[in-house]
Amino acid sequence: MAPDRGTYLSERENFQWDRPDRYNFVKDTFANWAEKQGFATALYWTNHEGDAVQRSFQELLDDAAKAAMVLTSFGVEKGDTVIVVMSREQNWWEIVLGCLQIGAVVSPGTTQLTAKDMAYRLEAADAKALITTSEHVERADKAAAQINWPGVKVCSDAAPGGDWKDYSQLRSVVMPLNRFADTAASDPALCYFTSGTTGQPKMTVHRCDYPMGHAGTGGYWLRARPGELIWNLSDTGWAKAAWSSLFAPWICGAGVFAFHGGAFDVNQTLEYLGKYPVSTLCAPPTAYRMFAQHDLSAFKPMKLTRCVSAGEPLNPEIIDVWKRTTGLEIFEGYGQTETVLLCGNFDGMEIRPGSMGLPAPGIDLQVIDENGDLLPANQEGDIAVNVADGRKPVGMFTGYLHDEERTAAVYRGSWYLTGDRAIRDEDGYFWFVGRADDVILSSGYRIGPFEVESILLEHPAVAESAVVASPDPTRGEVVKAFVILAKGHEGSDDLARELQDFVKSSTAPYKYPRKIEFVSELPKTISGKIRRKELKEKEWQKASGKTA
């Protein structure tokens, strides 16, 4: 557990991971908090309609036990994978806890998934059950039909008929399941799909002790404490929700605040921060950039004392604007789907705008060269985590499921490579340089260029394409496609819009290219590989007013 007092600097040297042989988050952590502070708020949930529901640790523990019984009645057992495609519906939290209680592997997915995306996930993860809402039933049916999937389909909010199970109805009549799966700390508990530069999304598998890896995330970065509320703006389909909407607050006994509504709305978010007792706001850089464009003179938060940001680097000028107008510092953090918090800014240390900060407690984070040797200060290299015997942090993923090649590719000896590059100064602060691969980070979403390129090639007007990150003042980066047209087609604004809609209809909409440029050729290596790096560099040089 993270300590209740003291600053990061004074205590990081003494930080030690708790490494039990057996661990079940619901039994060993959540139920303990229910015993210590059963009436304390674990989940404070609101929605567009103005509903506000507070659920205590004890109430949510009881509801999780009902979810566990419903899952068991469907035949879900320890080790089975359950794909949960839901947004911030109130019962998302109890369903996830119910899965963990019985030792099932939870695989959250964003509601933007297409039928094709769902089908891939169901098959790749060998899923036993799919849980979604009535809004997404039609897509889920198409997905199941595409691969003749034999699993259990569960609707969380209604009874659509056919072979769909009605979660709400069954939950109202079952008795709570009063037993917990005896899970080893090394047993699988979570599976997140994350994009890479080639091929389909990778299946990132986390162990049952993964929540314990967020002791530092919650205790030091979020500054989560009993009686406080943490509001994370990330959608439930992303690993960031596991960080700040689940494990980091609850490992420290704090509550989770959640708003279930539509797309992010700046005015509404600021209004809610003034209306509800949120202590810590966890938001992507995109949100802070949008805040900074508004008049914040009338902004009066009810209880907000902590602001954190993660997902991509935050511009120093935005940090300065936020601090000048609100008086609040933004504490940046750095980590991945494959890890917990690796680096960040914490209490008791100097905040250097533009820096990633210092390594998180329990993390031996370094900048290394191609041989795996430590680099001296101010030399650019690969950001790497020491995973040697006894040094591997709790919360690191076990690997990419059914993909030994891509798992092996992220290791260099006893170092795990994050795929990002940085410089470390004389005081140990990390300064982000860029990604070692071509993955695009737009508003915190990881987007693999290969997937978008493949979809574009399915359109009859496209002969070839290259997808790269292009700078954007609000989203940080957006997807840009350089397209070579097939014979008989001419570039136009109408065709560009058609290609954008085509991508939106074929995969999650956030992946579509917001910029399209029609070109006659693409830069390539001697072996014929597209030089995406060259295209990307030209985009960023153009944005800075420089010439290549």
C-alpha positions in Angstrom: 0.0 0.0 0.0 1.1 3.5 -0.7 1.9 5.5 2.5 -0.5 8.0 3.8 2.1 10.7 4.6 5.3 12.1 3.3 6.4 13.3 -0.1 7.7 11.4 -3.0 11.2 12.6 -2.6 11.5 11.6 1.1 10.0 8.2 0.7 10.9 6.9 -2.7 14.2 5.4 -1.6 12.4 3.2 1.0 9.5 2.2 -1.3 9.1 -1.6 -1.6 6.6 -3.5 -3.6 4.2 -5.9 -1.9 4.6 -9.2 -3.7 2.1 -11.8 -2.4 2.0 -15.2 -4.0 -1.8 -15.1 -4.2 -4.0 -12.1 -4.7 -7.6 -11.3 -5.6 -8.3 -7.5 -5.8 -11.9 -7.8 -4.7 -11.2 -10.0 -1.7 -7.8 -8.7 -0.6 -8.3 -4.9 -1.2 -11.8 -3.8 -2.0 -13.5 -6.0 0.7 -10.9 -4.8 3.2 -11.9 -1.2 2.5 -15.5 -2.2 2.8 -14.8 -3.5 6.3 -12.8 -0.4 7.3 -15.0 2.2 5.8 -18.1 0.5 4.6 -20.2 3.6 4.4 -17.6 5.7 2.5 -18.3 6.6 -1.1 -16.6 4.2 -3.5 -18.5 5.4 -6.6 -20.2 8.8 -7.2 -22.0 8.5 -10.5 -23.8 11.1 -12.5 -25.3 11.5 -16.0 -26.7 13.9 -18.5 -30.2 13.6 -17.0 -29.0 15.0 -13.7 -29.2 11.7 -11.8 -26.6 11.4 -9.0 -26.0 8.1 -7.2 -23.5 7.4 -4.5 -22.5 3.8 -3.8 -20.5 3.0 -0.7 -17.7 0.4 -0.6 -20.0 -2.1 1.1 -22.9 -1.5 -1.4 -20.6 -1.9 -4.4 -19.0 -5.0 -2.9 -22.5 -6.5 -2.5 -23.4 -5.5 -6.1 -20.2 -7.1 -7.4 -21.1 -10.3 -5.6 -24.4 -10.2 -7.5 -22.6 -9.6 -10.8 -20.3 -12.5 -9.9 -23.3 -14.8 -9.4 -24.9 -13.7 -12.7 -21.6 -14.4 -14.6 -21.3 -17.8 -12.9 -24.9 -18.7 -13.9 -23.8 -18.1 -17.5 -21.1 -20.6 -17.2 -18.2 -18.1 -16.8 -15.4 -19.6 -14.8 -11.9 -18.8 -13.5 -9.6 -18.0 -16.5 -12.4 -17.4 -19.0 -12.2 -14.1 -20.9 -15.2 -11.7 -20.7 -15.2 -8.8 -23.2 -17.0 -5.8 -21.8 -18.0 -3.2 -24.4 -19.6 -0.5 -22.4 -19.2 3.2 -21.6 -19.6 4.7 -18.2 -22.9 3.0 -17.4 -23.3 2.6 -13.7 -23.1 -1.2 -13.7 -19.8 -1.2 -15.6 -17.9 -1.0 -12.2 -19.8 -3.9 -10.6 -19.4 -6.1 -13.7 -15.6 -5.6 -13.8 -15.4 -6.3 -10.0 -17.6 -9.4 -10.5 -15.3 -10.7 -13.1 -12.3 -10.2 -10.9 -14.1 -11.8 -8.0 -14.5 -15.1 -9.8 -11.1 -15.0 -11.5 -12.4 -14.3 -15.0 -10.2 -12.2 -17.4 -11.7 -8.8 -18.1 -11.2 -7.3 -21.6 -12.7 -3.8 -21.7 -13.4 -2.3 -25.1 -14.5 1.1 -26.3 -18.0 1.5 -27.6 -16.6 2.9 -30.8 -15.6 -0.6 -31.9 -17.1 -1.7 -35.2 -18.6 -5.2 -35.8 -15.3 -6.1 -37.5 -13.3 -4.9 -34.4 -15.5 -6.9 -32.1 -15.2 -10.0 -34.2 -11.5 -9.8 -34.1 -11.4 -9.4 -30.3 -13.9 -12.2 -29.7 -11.9 -14.6 -31.7 -8.4 -13.5 -30.8 -9.1 -13.6 -27.1 -11.1 -16.8 -27.3 -13.8 -15.0 -25.3 -16.4 -16.9 -23.3 -18.8 -14.0 -23.0 -19.5 -10.5 -24.4 -21.3 -7.9 -22.3 -22.6 -4.7 -23.9 -25.6 -2.4 -23.9 -28.7 -2.4 -26.0 -27.2 0.4 -28.1 -24.5 -1.9 -29.4 -26.4 -5.2 -29.7 -26.8 -5.0 -33.4 -23.1 -4.6 -34.0 -22.3 -7.4 -31.6 -24.7 -9.7 -33.4 -22.9 -9.0 -36.7 -19.6 -9.6 -35.1 -20.7 -13.0 -33.6 -22.2 -14.0 -36.9 -19.0 -13.2 -38.9 -17.0 -15.8 -37.0 -19.8 -18.1 -35.8 -18.9 -17.3 -32.3 -20.4 -19.7 -29.7 -20.1 -17.6 -26.6 -22.6 -16.0 -24.3 -24.1 -12.6 -25.3 -25.2 -10.5 -22.3 -27.1 -7.2 -22.5 -26.5 -5.0 -19.4 -29.5 -2.8 -19.6 -32.4 -4.5 -21.4 -33.8 -7.7 -22.9 -33.3 -7.6 -26.7 -34.6 -11.1 -27.1 -33.2 -14.0 -29.1 -30.1 -15.5 -27.6 -29.2 -12.4 -25.5 -29.1 -12.8 -21.7 -30.7 -10.0 -19.6 -28.1 -8.9 -17.0 -30.4 -6.5 -15.2 -33.2 -8.9 -14.8 -31.0 -11.7 -13.5 -29.1 -9.4 -11.2 -32.4 -8.4 -9.5 -33.2 -12.0 -8.5 -29.9 -13.8 -7.8 -28.3 -14.1 -4.4 -24.9 -12.6 -4.0 -21.9 -15.0 -4.6 -20.1 -15.1 -1.2 -16.9 -16.7 -2.3 -13.8 -15.4 -4.1 -11.6 -17.2 -6.6 -8.3 -18.3 -5.1 -6.1 -16.6 -7.7 -2.4 -16.6 -7.9 -0.8 -13.2 -8.2 0.6 -14.4 -11.6 -2.8 -15.5 -13.0 -4.2 -13.4 -15.8 -6.8 -10.8 -14.9 -7.0 -8.2 -17.6 -6.5 -8.1 -21.4 -6.3 -4.8 -23.2 -6.0 -4.5 -27.0 -3.5 -1.9 -28.0 -2.4 -0.8 -31.5 1.0 -1.2 -32.9 2.7 -0.1 -36.1 2.1 -3.3 -37.9 -0.7 -6.0 -37.9 -3.8 -6.2 -35.8 -4.0 -4.7 -32.2 -1.9 -6.6 -29.7 -3.5 -8.3 -26.7 -1.8 -6.9 -23.6 -2.3 -9.3 -20.6 -2.0 -8.2 -17.0 -1.7 -10.4 -13.9 -4.0 -10.5 -10.9 -1.6 -8.4 -8.9 -1.7 -5.6 -11.5 -3.9 -3.4 -9.2 -1.1 -3.4 -6.6 1.2 -1.8 -9.1 -1.0 1.3 -8.9 0.0 1.9 -5.3 2.3 4.6 -6.6 -0.2 5.9 -9.2 -2.8 6.5 -6.5 -0.7 7.3 -3.5 1.9 9.6 -5.0 0.6 10.9 -8.4 -3.2 11.1 -7.9 -2.7 11.8 -4.2 -5.8 9.6 -3.6 -6.9 9.4 0.1 -9.9 8.0 1.9 -12.8 10.5 1.7 -11.7 12.0 -1.6 -13.0 11.7 -5.1 -11.0 11.1 -8.3 -12.5 12.1 -11.6 -10.8 10.5 -14.7 -12.1 11.7 -18.0 -10.8 8.7 -20.0 -13.3 6.3 -21.5 -13.8 2.9 -19.8 -12.5 1.1 -22.9 -8.9 2.3 -22.4 -6.3 1.1 -19.9 -6.2 4.6 -18.4 -9.6 3.8 -16.9 -7.9 0.9 -15.1 -5.4 3.5 -13.7 -7.6 6.2 -12.4 -11.2 5.0 -12.7 -10.6 1.7 -10.9 -7.5 0.5 -9.2 -5.4 3.6 -8.2 -8.2 5.3 -6.2 -9.5 2.1 -4.6 -6.1 0.7 -3.7 -5.8 3.9 -1.6 -9.4 3.9 -0.3 -10.5 6.9 -2.3 -13.7 7.2 -4.3 -14.2 7.3 -8.0 -16.3 10.1 -9.6 -17.9 9.3 -13.0 -20.0 11.3 -15.5 -21.9 9.3 -18.1 -22.8 11.5 -21.0 -21.8 12.3 -24.5 -18.6 13.7 -25.9 -16.3 15.8 -23.8 -17.8 19.2 -23.1 -15.5 21.9 -21.7 -18.2 24.1 -20.1 -20.0 21.1 -18.6 -16.8 19.7 -17.2 -15.9 23.0 -15.6 -19.5 23.3 -14.3 -19.3 19.9 -12.7 -16.0 20.7 -11.0 -17.8 23.6 -9.4 -20.8 21.5 -8.4 -19.3 18.2 -7.1 -16.7 17.5 -4.5 -14.0 16.2 -6.9 -10.6 16.4 -5.3 -8.4 15.2 -8.2 -9.0 15.6 -11.9 -7.2 13.3 -14.3 -7.5 14.6 -17.9 -5.7 14.2 -21.2 -3.7 17.1 -22.6 -6.4 17.7 -25.1 -8.8 18.6 -22.3 -6.4 21.0 -20.7 -5.7 22.6 -24.1 -9.4 23.2 -24.6 -9.7 24.6 -21.0 -6.9 27.0 -21.8 -8.9 28.4 -24.7 -11.8 29.4 -22.4 -12.2 32.3 -20.0 -11.4 30.7 -16.7 -11.8 33.8 -14.6 -15.2 32.7 -13.2 -14.1 29.1 -12.7 -14.5 28.2 -9.0 -14.0 24.5 -8.3 -15.8 23.1 -5.2 -12.9 21.0 -3.9 -10.4 20.5 -6.6 -6.8 20.5 -5.3 -5.0 18.2 -7.7 -4.7 18.1 -11.5 -2.9 15.4 -13.4 -2.4 14.7 -17.1 -1.2 11.6 -19.1 -1.4 10.1 -22.5 0.9 12.4 -24.4 3.3 15.3 -23.5 1.5 18.5 -22.4 2.7 21.9 -23.8 4.5 24.0 -21.2 2.5 27.0 -22.1 -0.8 25.2 -21.3 0.6 24.2 -17.8 1.5 27.9 -17.3 -2.0 29.2 -18.3 -3.7 26.7 -16.1 -1.6 27.6 -13.1 -2.0 31.4 -13.6 -5.8 31.2 -14.0 -6.6 28.5 -11.4 -3.6 28.4 -9.1 -3.3 24.7 -9.6 -0.3 22.8 -10.9 -0.7 20.1 -13.5 1.3 17.0 -12.5 2.2 15.1 -15.7 2.5 11.3 -15.7 3.9 8.8 -18.1 3.1 5.1 -18.5 1.6 2.6 -21.0 -1.1 0.0 -21.5 1.6 -2.5 -20.7 2.7 -0.8 -17.4 1.6 1.3 -14.5 2.9 4.8 -13.9 6.5 4.8 -14.8 7.5 8.5 -14.5 5.9 11.7 -13.4 5.7 14.8 -11.3 5.0 14.4 -7.6 4.8 16.3 -4.3 8.0 17.5 -2.9 9.9 17.8 -6.2 10.5 20.8 -8.4 8.1 20.8 -11.4 9.9 21.6 -14.6 7.4 22.4 -17.3 8.0 20.3 -20.4 9.7 17.5 -18.4 8.2 14.1 -17.8 9.5 14.3 -14.3 11.2 11.6 -12.3 10.8 7.8 -12.1 7.8 6.6 -10.1 8.3 4.8 -6.8 9.5 1.3 -7.3 10.4 1.9 -11.0 14.0 1.7 -12.2 13.6 3.8 -15.3 16.6 4.7 -17.4 17.7 5.9 -20.8 19.7 3.3 -22.6 21.6 2.8 -25.9 21.2 0.1 -28.5 23.4 -2.3 -26.4 21.3 -1.9 -23.3 23.9 0.3 -21.6 23.0 3.4 -19.6 23.5 6.6 -21.4 25.0 9.7 -19.7 23.0 12.8 -19.0 21.7 14.8 -22.0 22.1 12.0 -24.5 19.1 10.8 -26.4 18.2 7.1 -26.1 15.4 4.6 -25.5 13.3 4.8 -22.4 13.5 1.4 -20.6 12.4 -0.3 -17.4 14.7 -2.6 -15.5 13.0 -6.0 -15.3 15.9 -8.0 -14.1 15.3 -10.5 -11.3 14.0 -8.7 -8.2 13.7 -5.4 -10.1 10.7 -6.0 -12.2 7.9 -3.6 -11.0 4.5 -5.0 -9.9 2.0 -4.1 -12.6 4.1 -4.9 -15.7 2.3 -6.9 -18.3 3.1 -10.6 -18.9 3.3 -10.3 -22.6 1.2 -10.1 -25.8 -1.2 -13.0 -25.9 -0.4 -15.6 -28.6 2.4 -13.3 -30.0 5.8 -14.4 -28.8 7.6 -12.4 -31.6 6.1 -9.0 -30.7 6.6 -9.8 -27.0 10.3 -10.5 -27.5 10.7 -7.4 -29.6 10.0 -5.1 -26.6 12.9 -6.5 -24.6 16.6 -5.8 -24.8 18.3 -8.1 -22.3 16.9 -7.2 -18.9 15.3 -4.0 -20.1 11.7 -3.5 -21.2 11.6 -0.9 -24.0 8.6 1.5 -23.9 9.1 2.4 -27.6 9.7 6.1 -26.7 12.9 8.1 -26.6 14.0 10.7 -24.2 16.9 12.6 -22.7 17.7 12.5 -19.0 19.3 15.7 -17.5 21.9 15.9 -14.8 19.2 15.9 -12.1 17.6 12.8 -13.4 14.6 14.5 -15.0 13.3 12.9 -18.2 12.6 15.0 -21.3 10.4 13.3 -24.0 11.9 13.3 -27.5 9.5 11.2 -29.5 8.2 7.7 -30.2 10.6 5.1 -31.6 7.9 3.7 -33.8 5.2 5.3 -35.8 2.2 4.9 -33.5 0.0 8.1 -33.5 -1.2 9.6 -30.2 -4.2 11.7 -30.8 -6.1 13.0 -27.8 -4.6 10.1 -25.8 -5.7 7.4 -28.3 -3.0 5.1 -29.7 -3.6 4.6 -33.4 -1.6 2.2 -35.6 -0.9 3.5 -39.1 -0.9 0.1 -40.7 -4.6 -0.5 -39.8 -5.7 2.8 -41.3 -3.6 2.2 -44.4 -5.1 -1.3 -44.8 -8.6 0.1 -44.7 -7.9 2.9 -47.2 -6.5 0.2 -49.6 -10.0 -1.4 -49.5 -11.4 1.7 -51.3 -11.3 1.4 -55.1 -9.9 4.9 -55.5 -6.8 4.2 -53.4 -3.7 2.6 -54.9 -1.4 3.2 -52.0 -1.3 5.2 -48.8 1.0 6.2 -45.9 -0.4 7.3 -42.6 1.5 9.4 -40.1 1.0 11.8 -37.2 0.4 15.4 -38.1 0.6 18.2 -35.5 -2.6 19.7 -34.1 -2.9 22.5 -31.5 -5.8 20.8 -29.7 -5.3 17.0 -30.1 -1.5 17.1 -30.1 -1.5 14.9 -33.1 -4.0 13.8 -35.7 -4.0 11.1 -38.4 -2.9 12.3 -41.8 -3.0 10.1 -44.9 -0.9 10.5 -47.9 -2.8 8.8 -50.7 -1.8 7.7 -54.2 -4.9 7.4 -56.3 -5.8 4.5 -58.5 -5.9 5.1 -62.3 -9.1 6.9 -63.3 -9.5 8.8 -60.1 -8.7 12.5 -59.3 -8.2 14.1 -55.9 -10.9 16.4 -54.6 -12.4 17.6 -51.4 -15.4 15.4 -52.0 -13.2 12.3 -52.4 -11.3 13.2 -49.3 -14.5 13.3 -47.3 -15.6 10.0 -48.9 -12.3 8.3 -47.8 -12.7 9.7 -44.3 -16.3 8.3 -44.1 -15.1 5.0 -45.5 -12.5 4.7 -42.7 -15.1 5.7 -40.1 -17.4 3.0 -41.3 -14.7 0.3 -41.2 -13.1 0.8 -37.8 -13.5 2.9 -34.6 -14.2 6.5 -35.8 -11.4 8.1 -33.8 -8.9 6.5 -36.2 -10.1 8.2 -39.4 -7.6 10.6 -41.1 -8.5 14.2 -40.3 -6.1 15.3 -43.0 -5.7 13.7 -46.5 -3.1 14.8 -49.1 -3.2 13.3 -52.6 0.3 12.6 -53.8 1.9 10.9 -56.9 4.6 9.0 -55.0 5.7 8.1 -51.5 9.3 8.1 -50.1 10.6 4.5 -49.8 13.7 2.6 -48.7 15.7 0.5 -51.1 13.8 -2.5 -50.0 10.5 -0.8 -50.8 9.4 0.1 -47.2 7.5 3.4 -46.9 9.6 6.0 -45.0 6.9 7.3 -42.7 9.4 9.0 -40.6 10.3 11.3 -43.5 6.7 12.2 -44.1 6.1 12.9 -40.4 9.2 15.1 -40.2 8.0 17.2 -43.1 4.7 17.7 -41.4 6.3 18.9 -38.2 8.8 21.1 -40.0 5.9 22.7 -41.9 4.1 23.4 -38.7 7.1 25.0 -37.2 7.7 27.2 -40.2 10.9 25.4 -41.2 11.8 23.8 -44.5 13.1 20.3 -44.9 
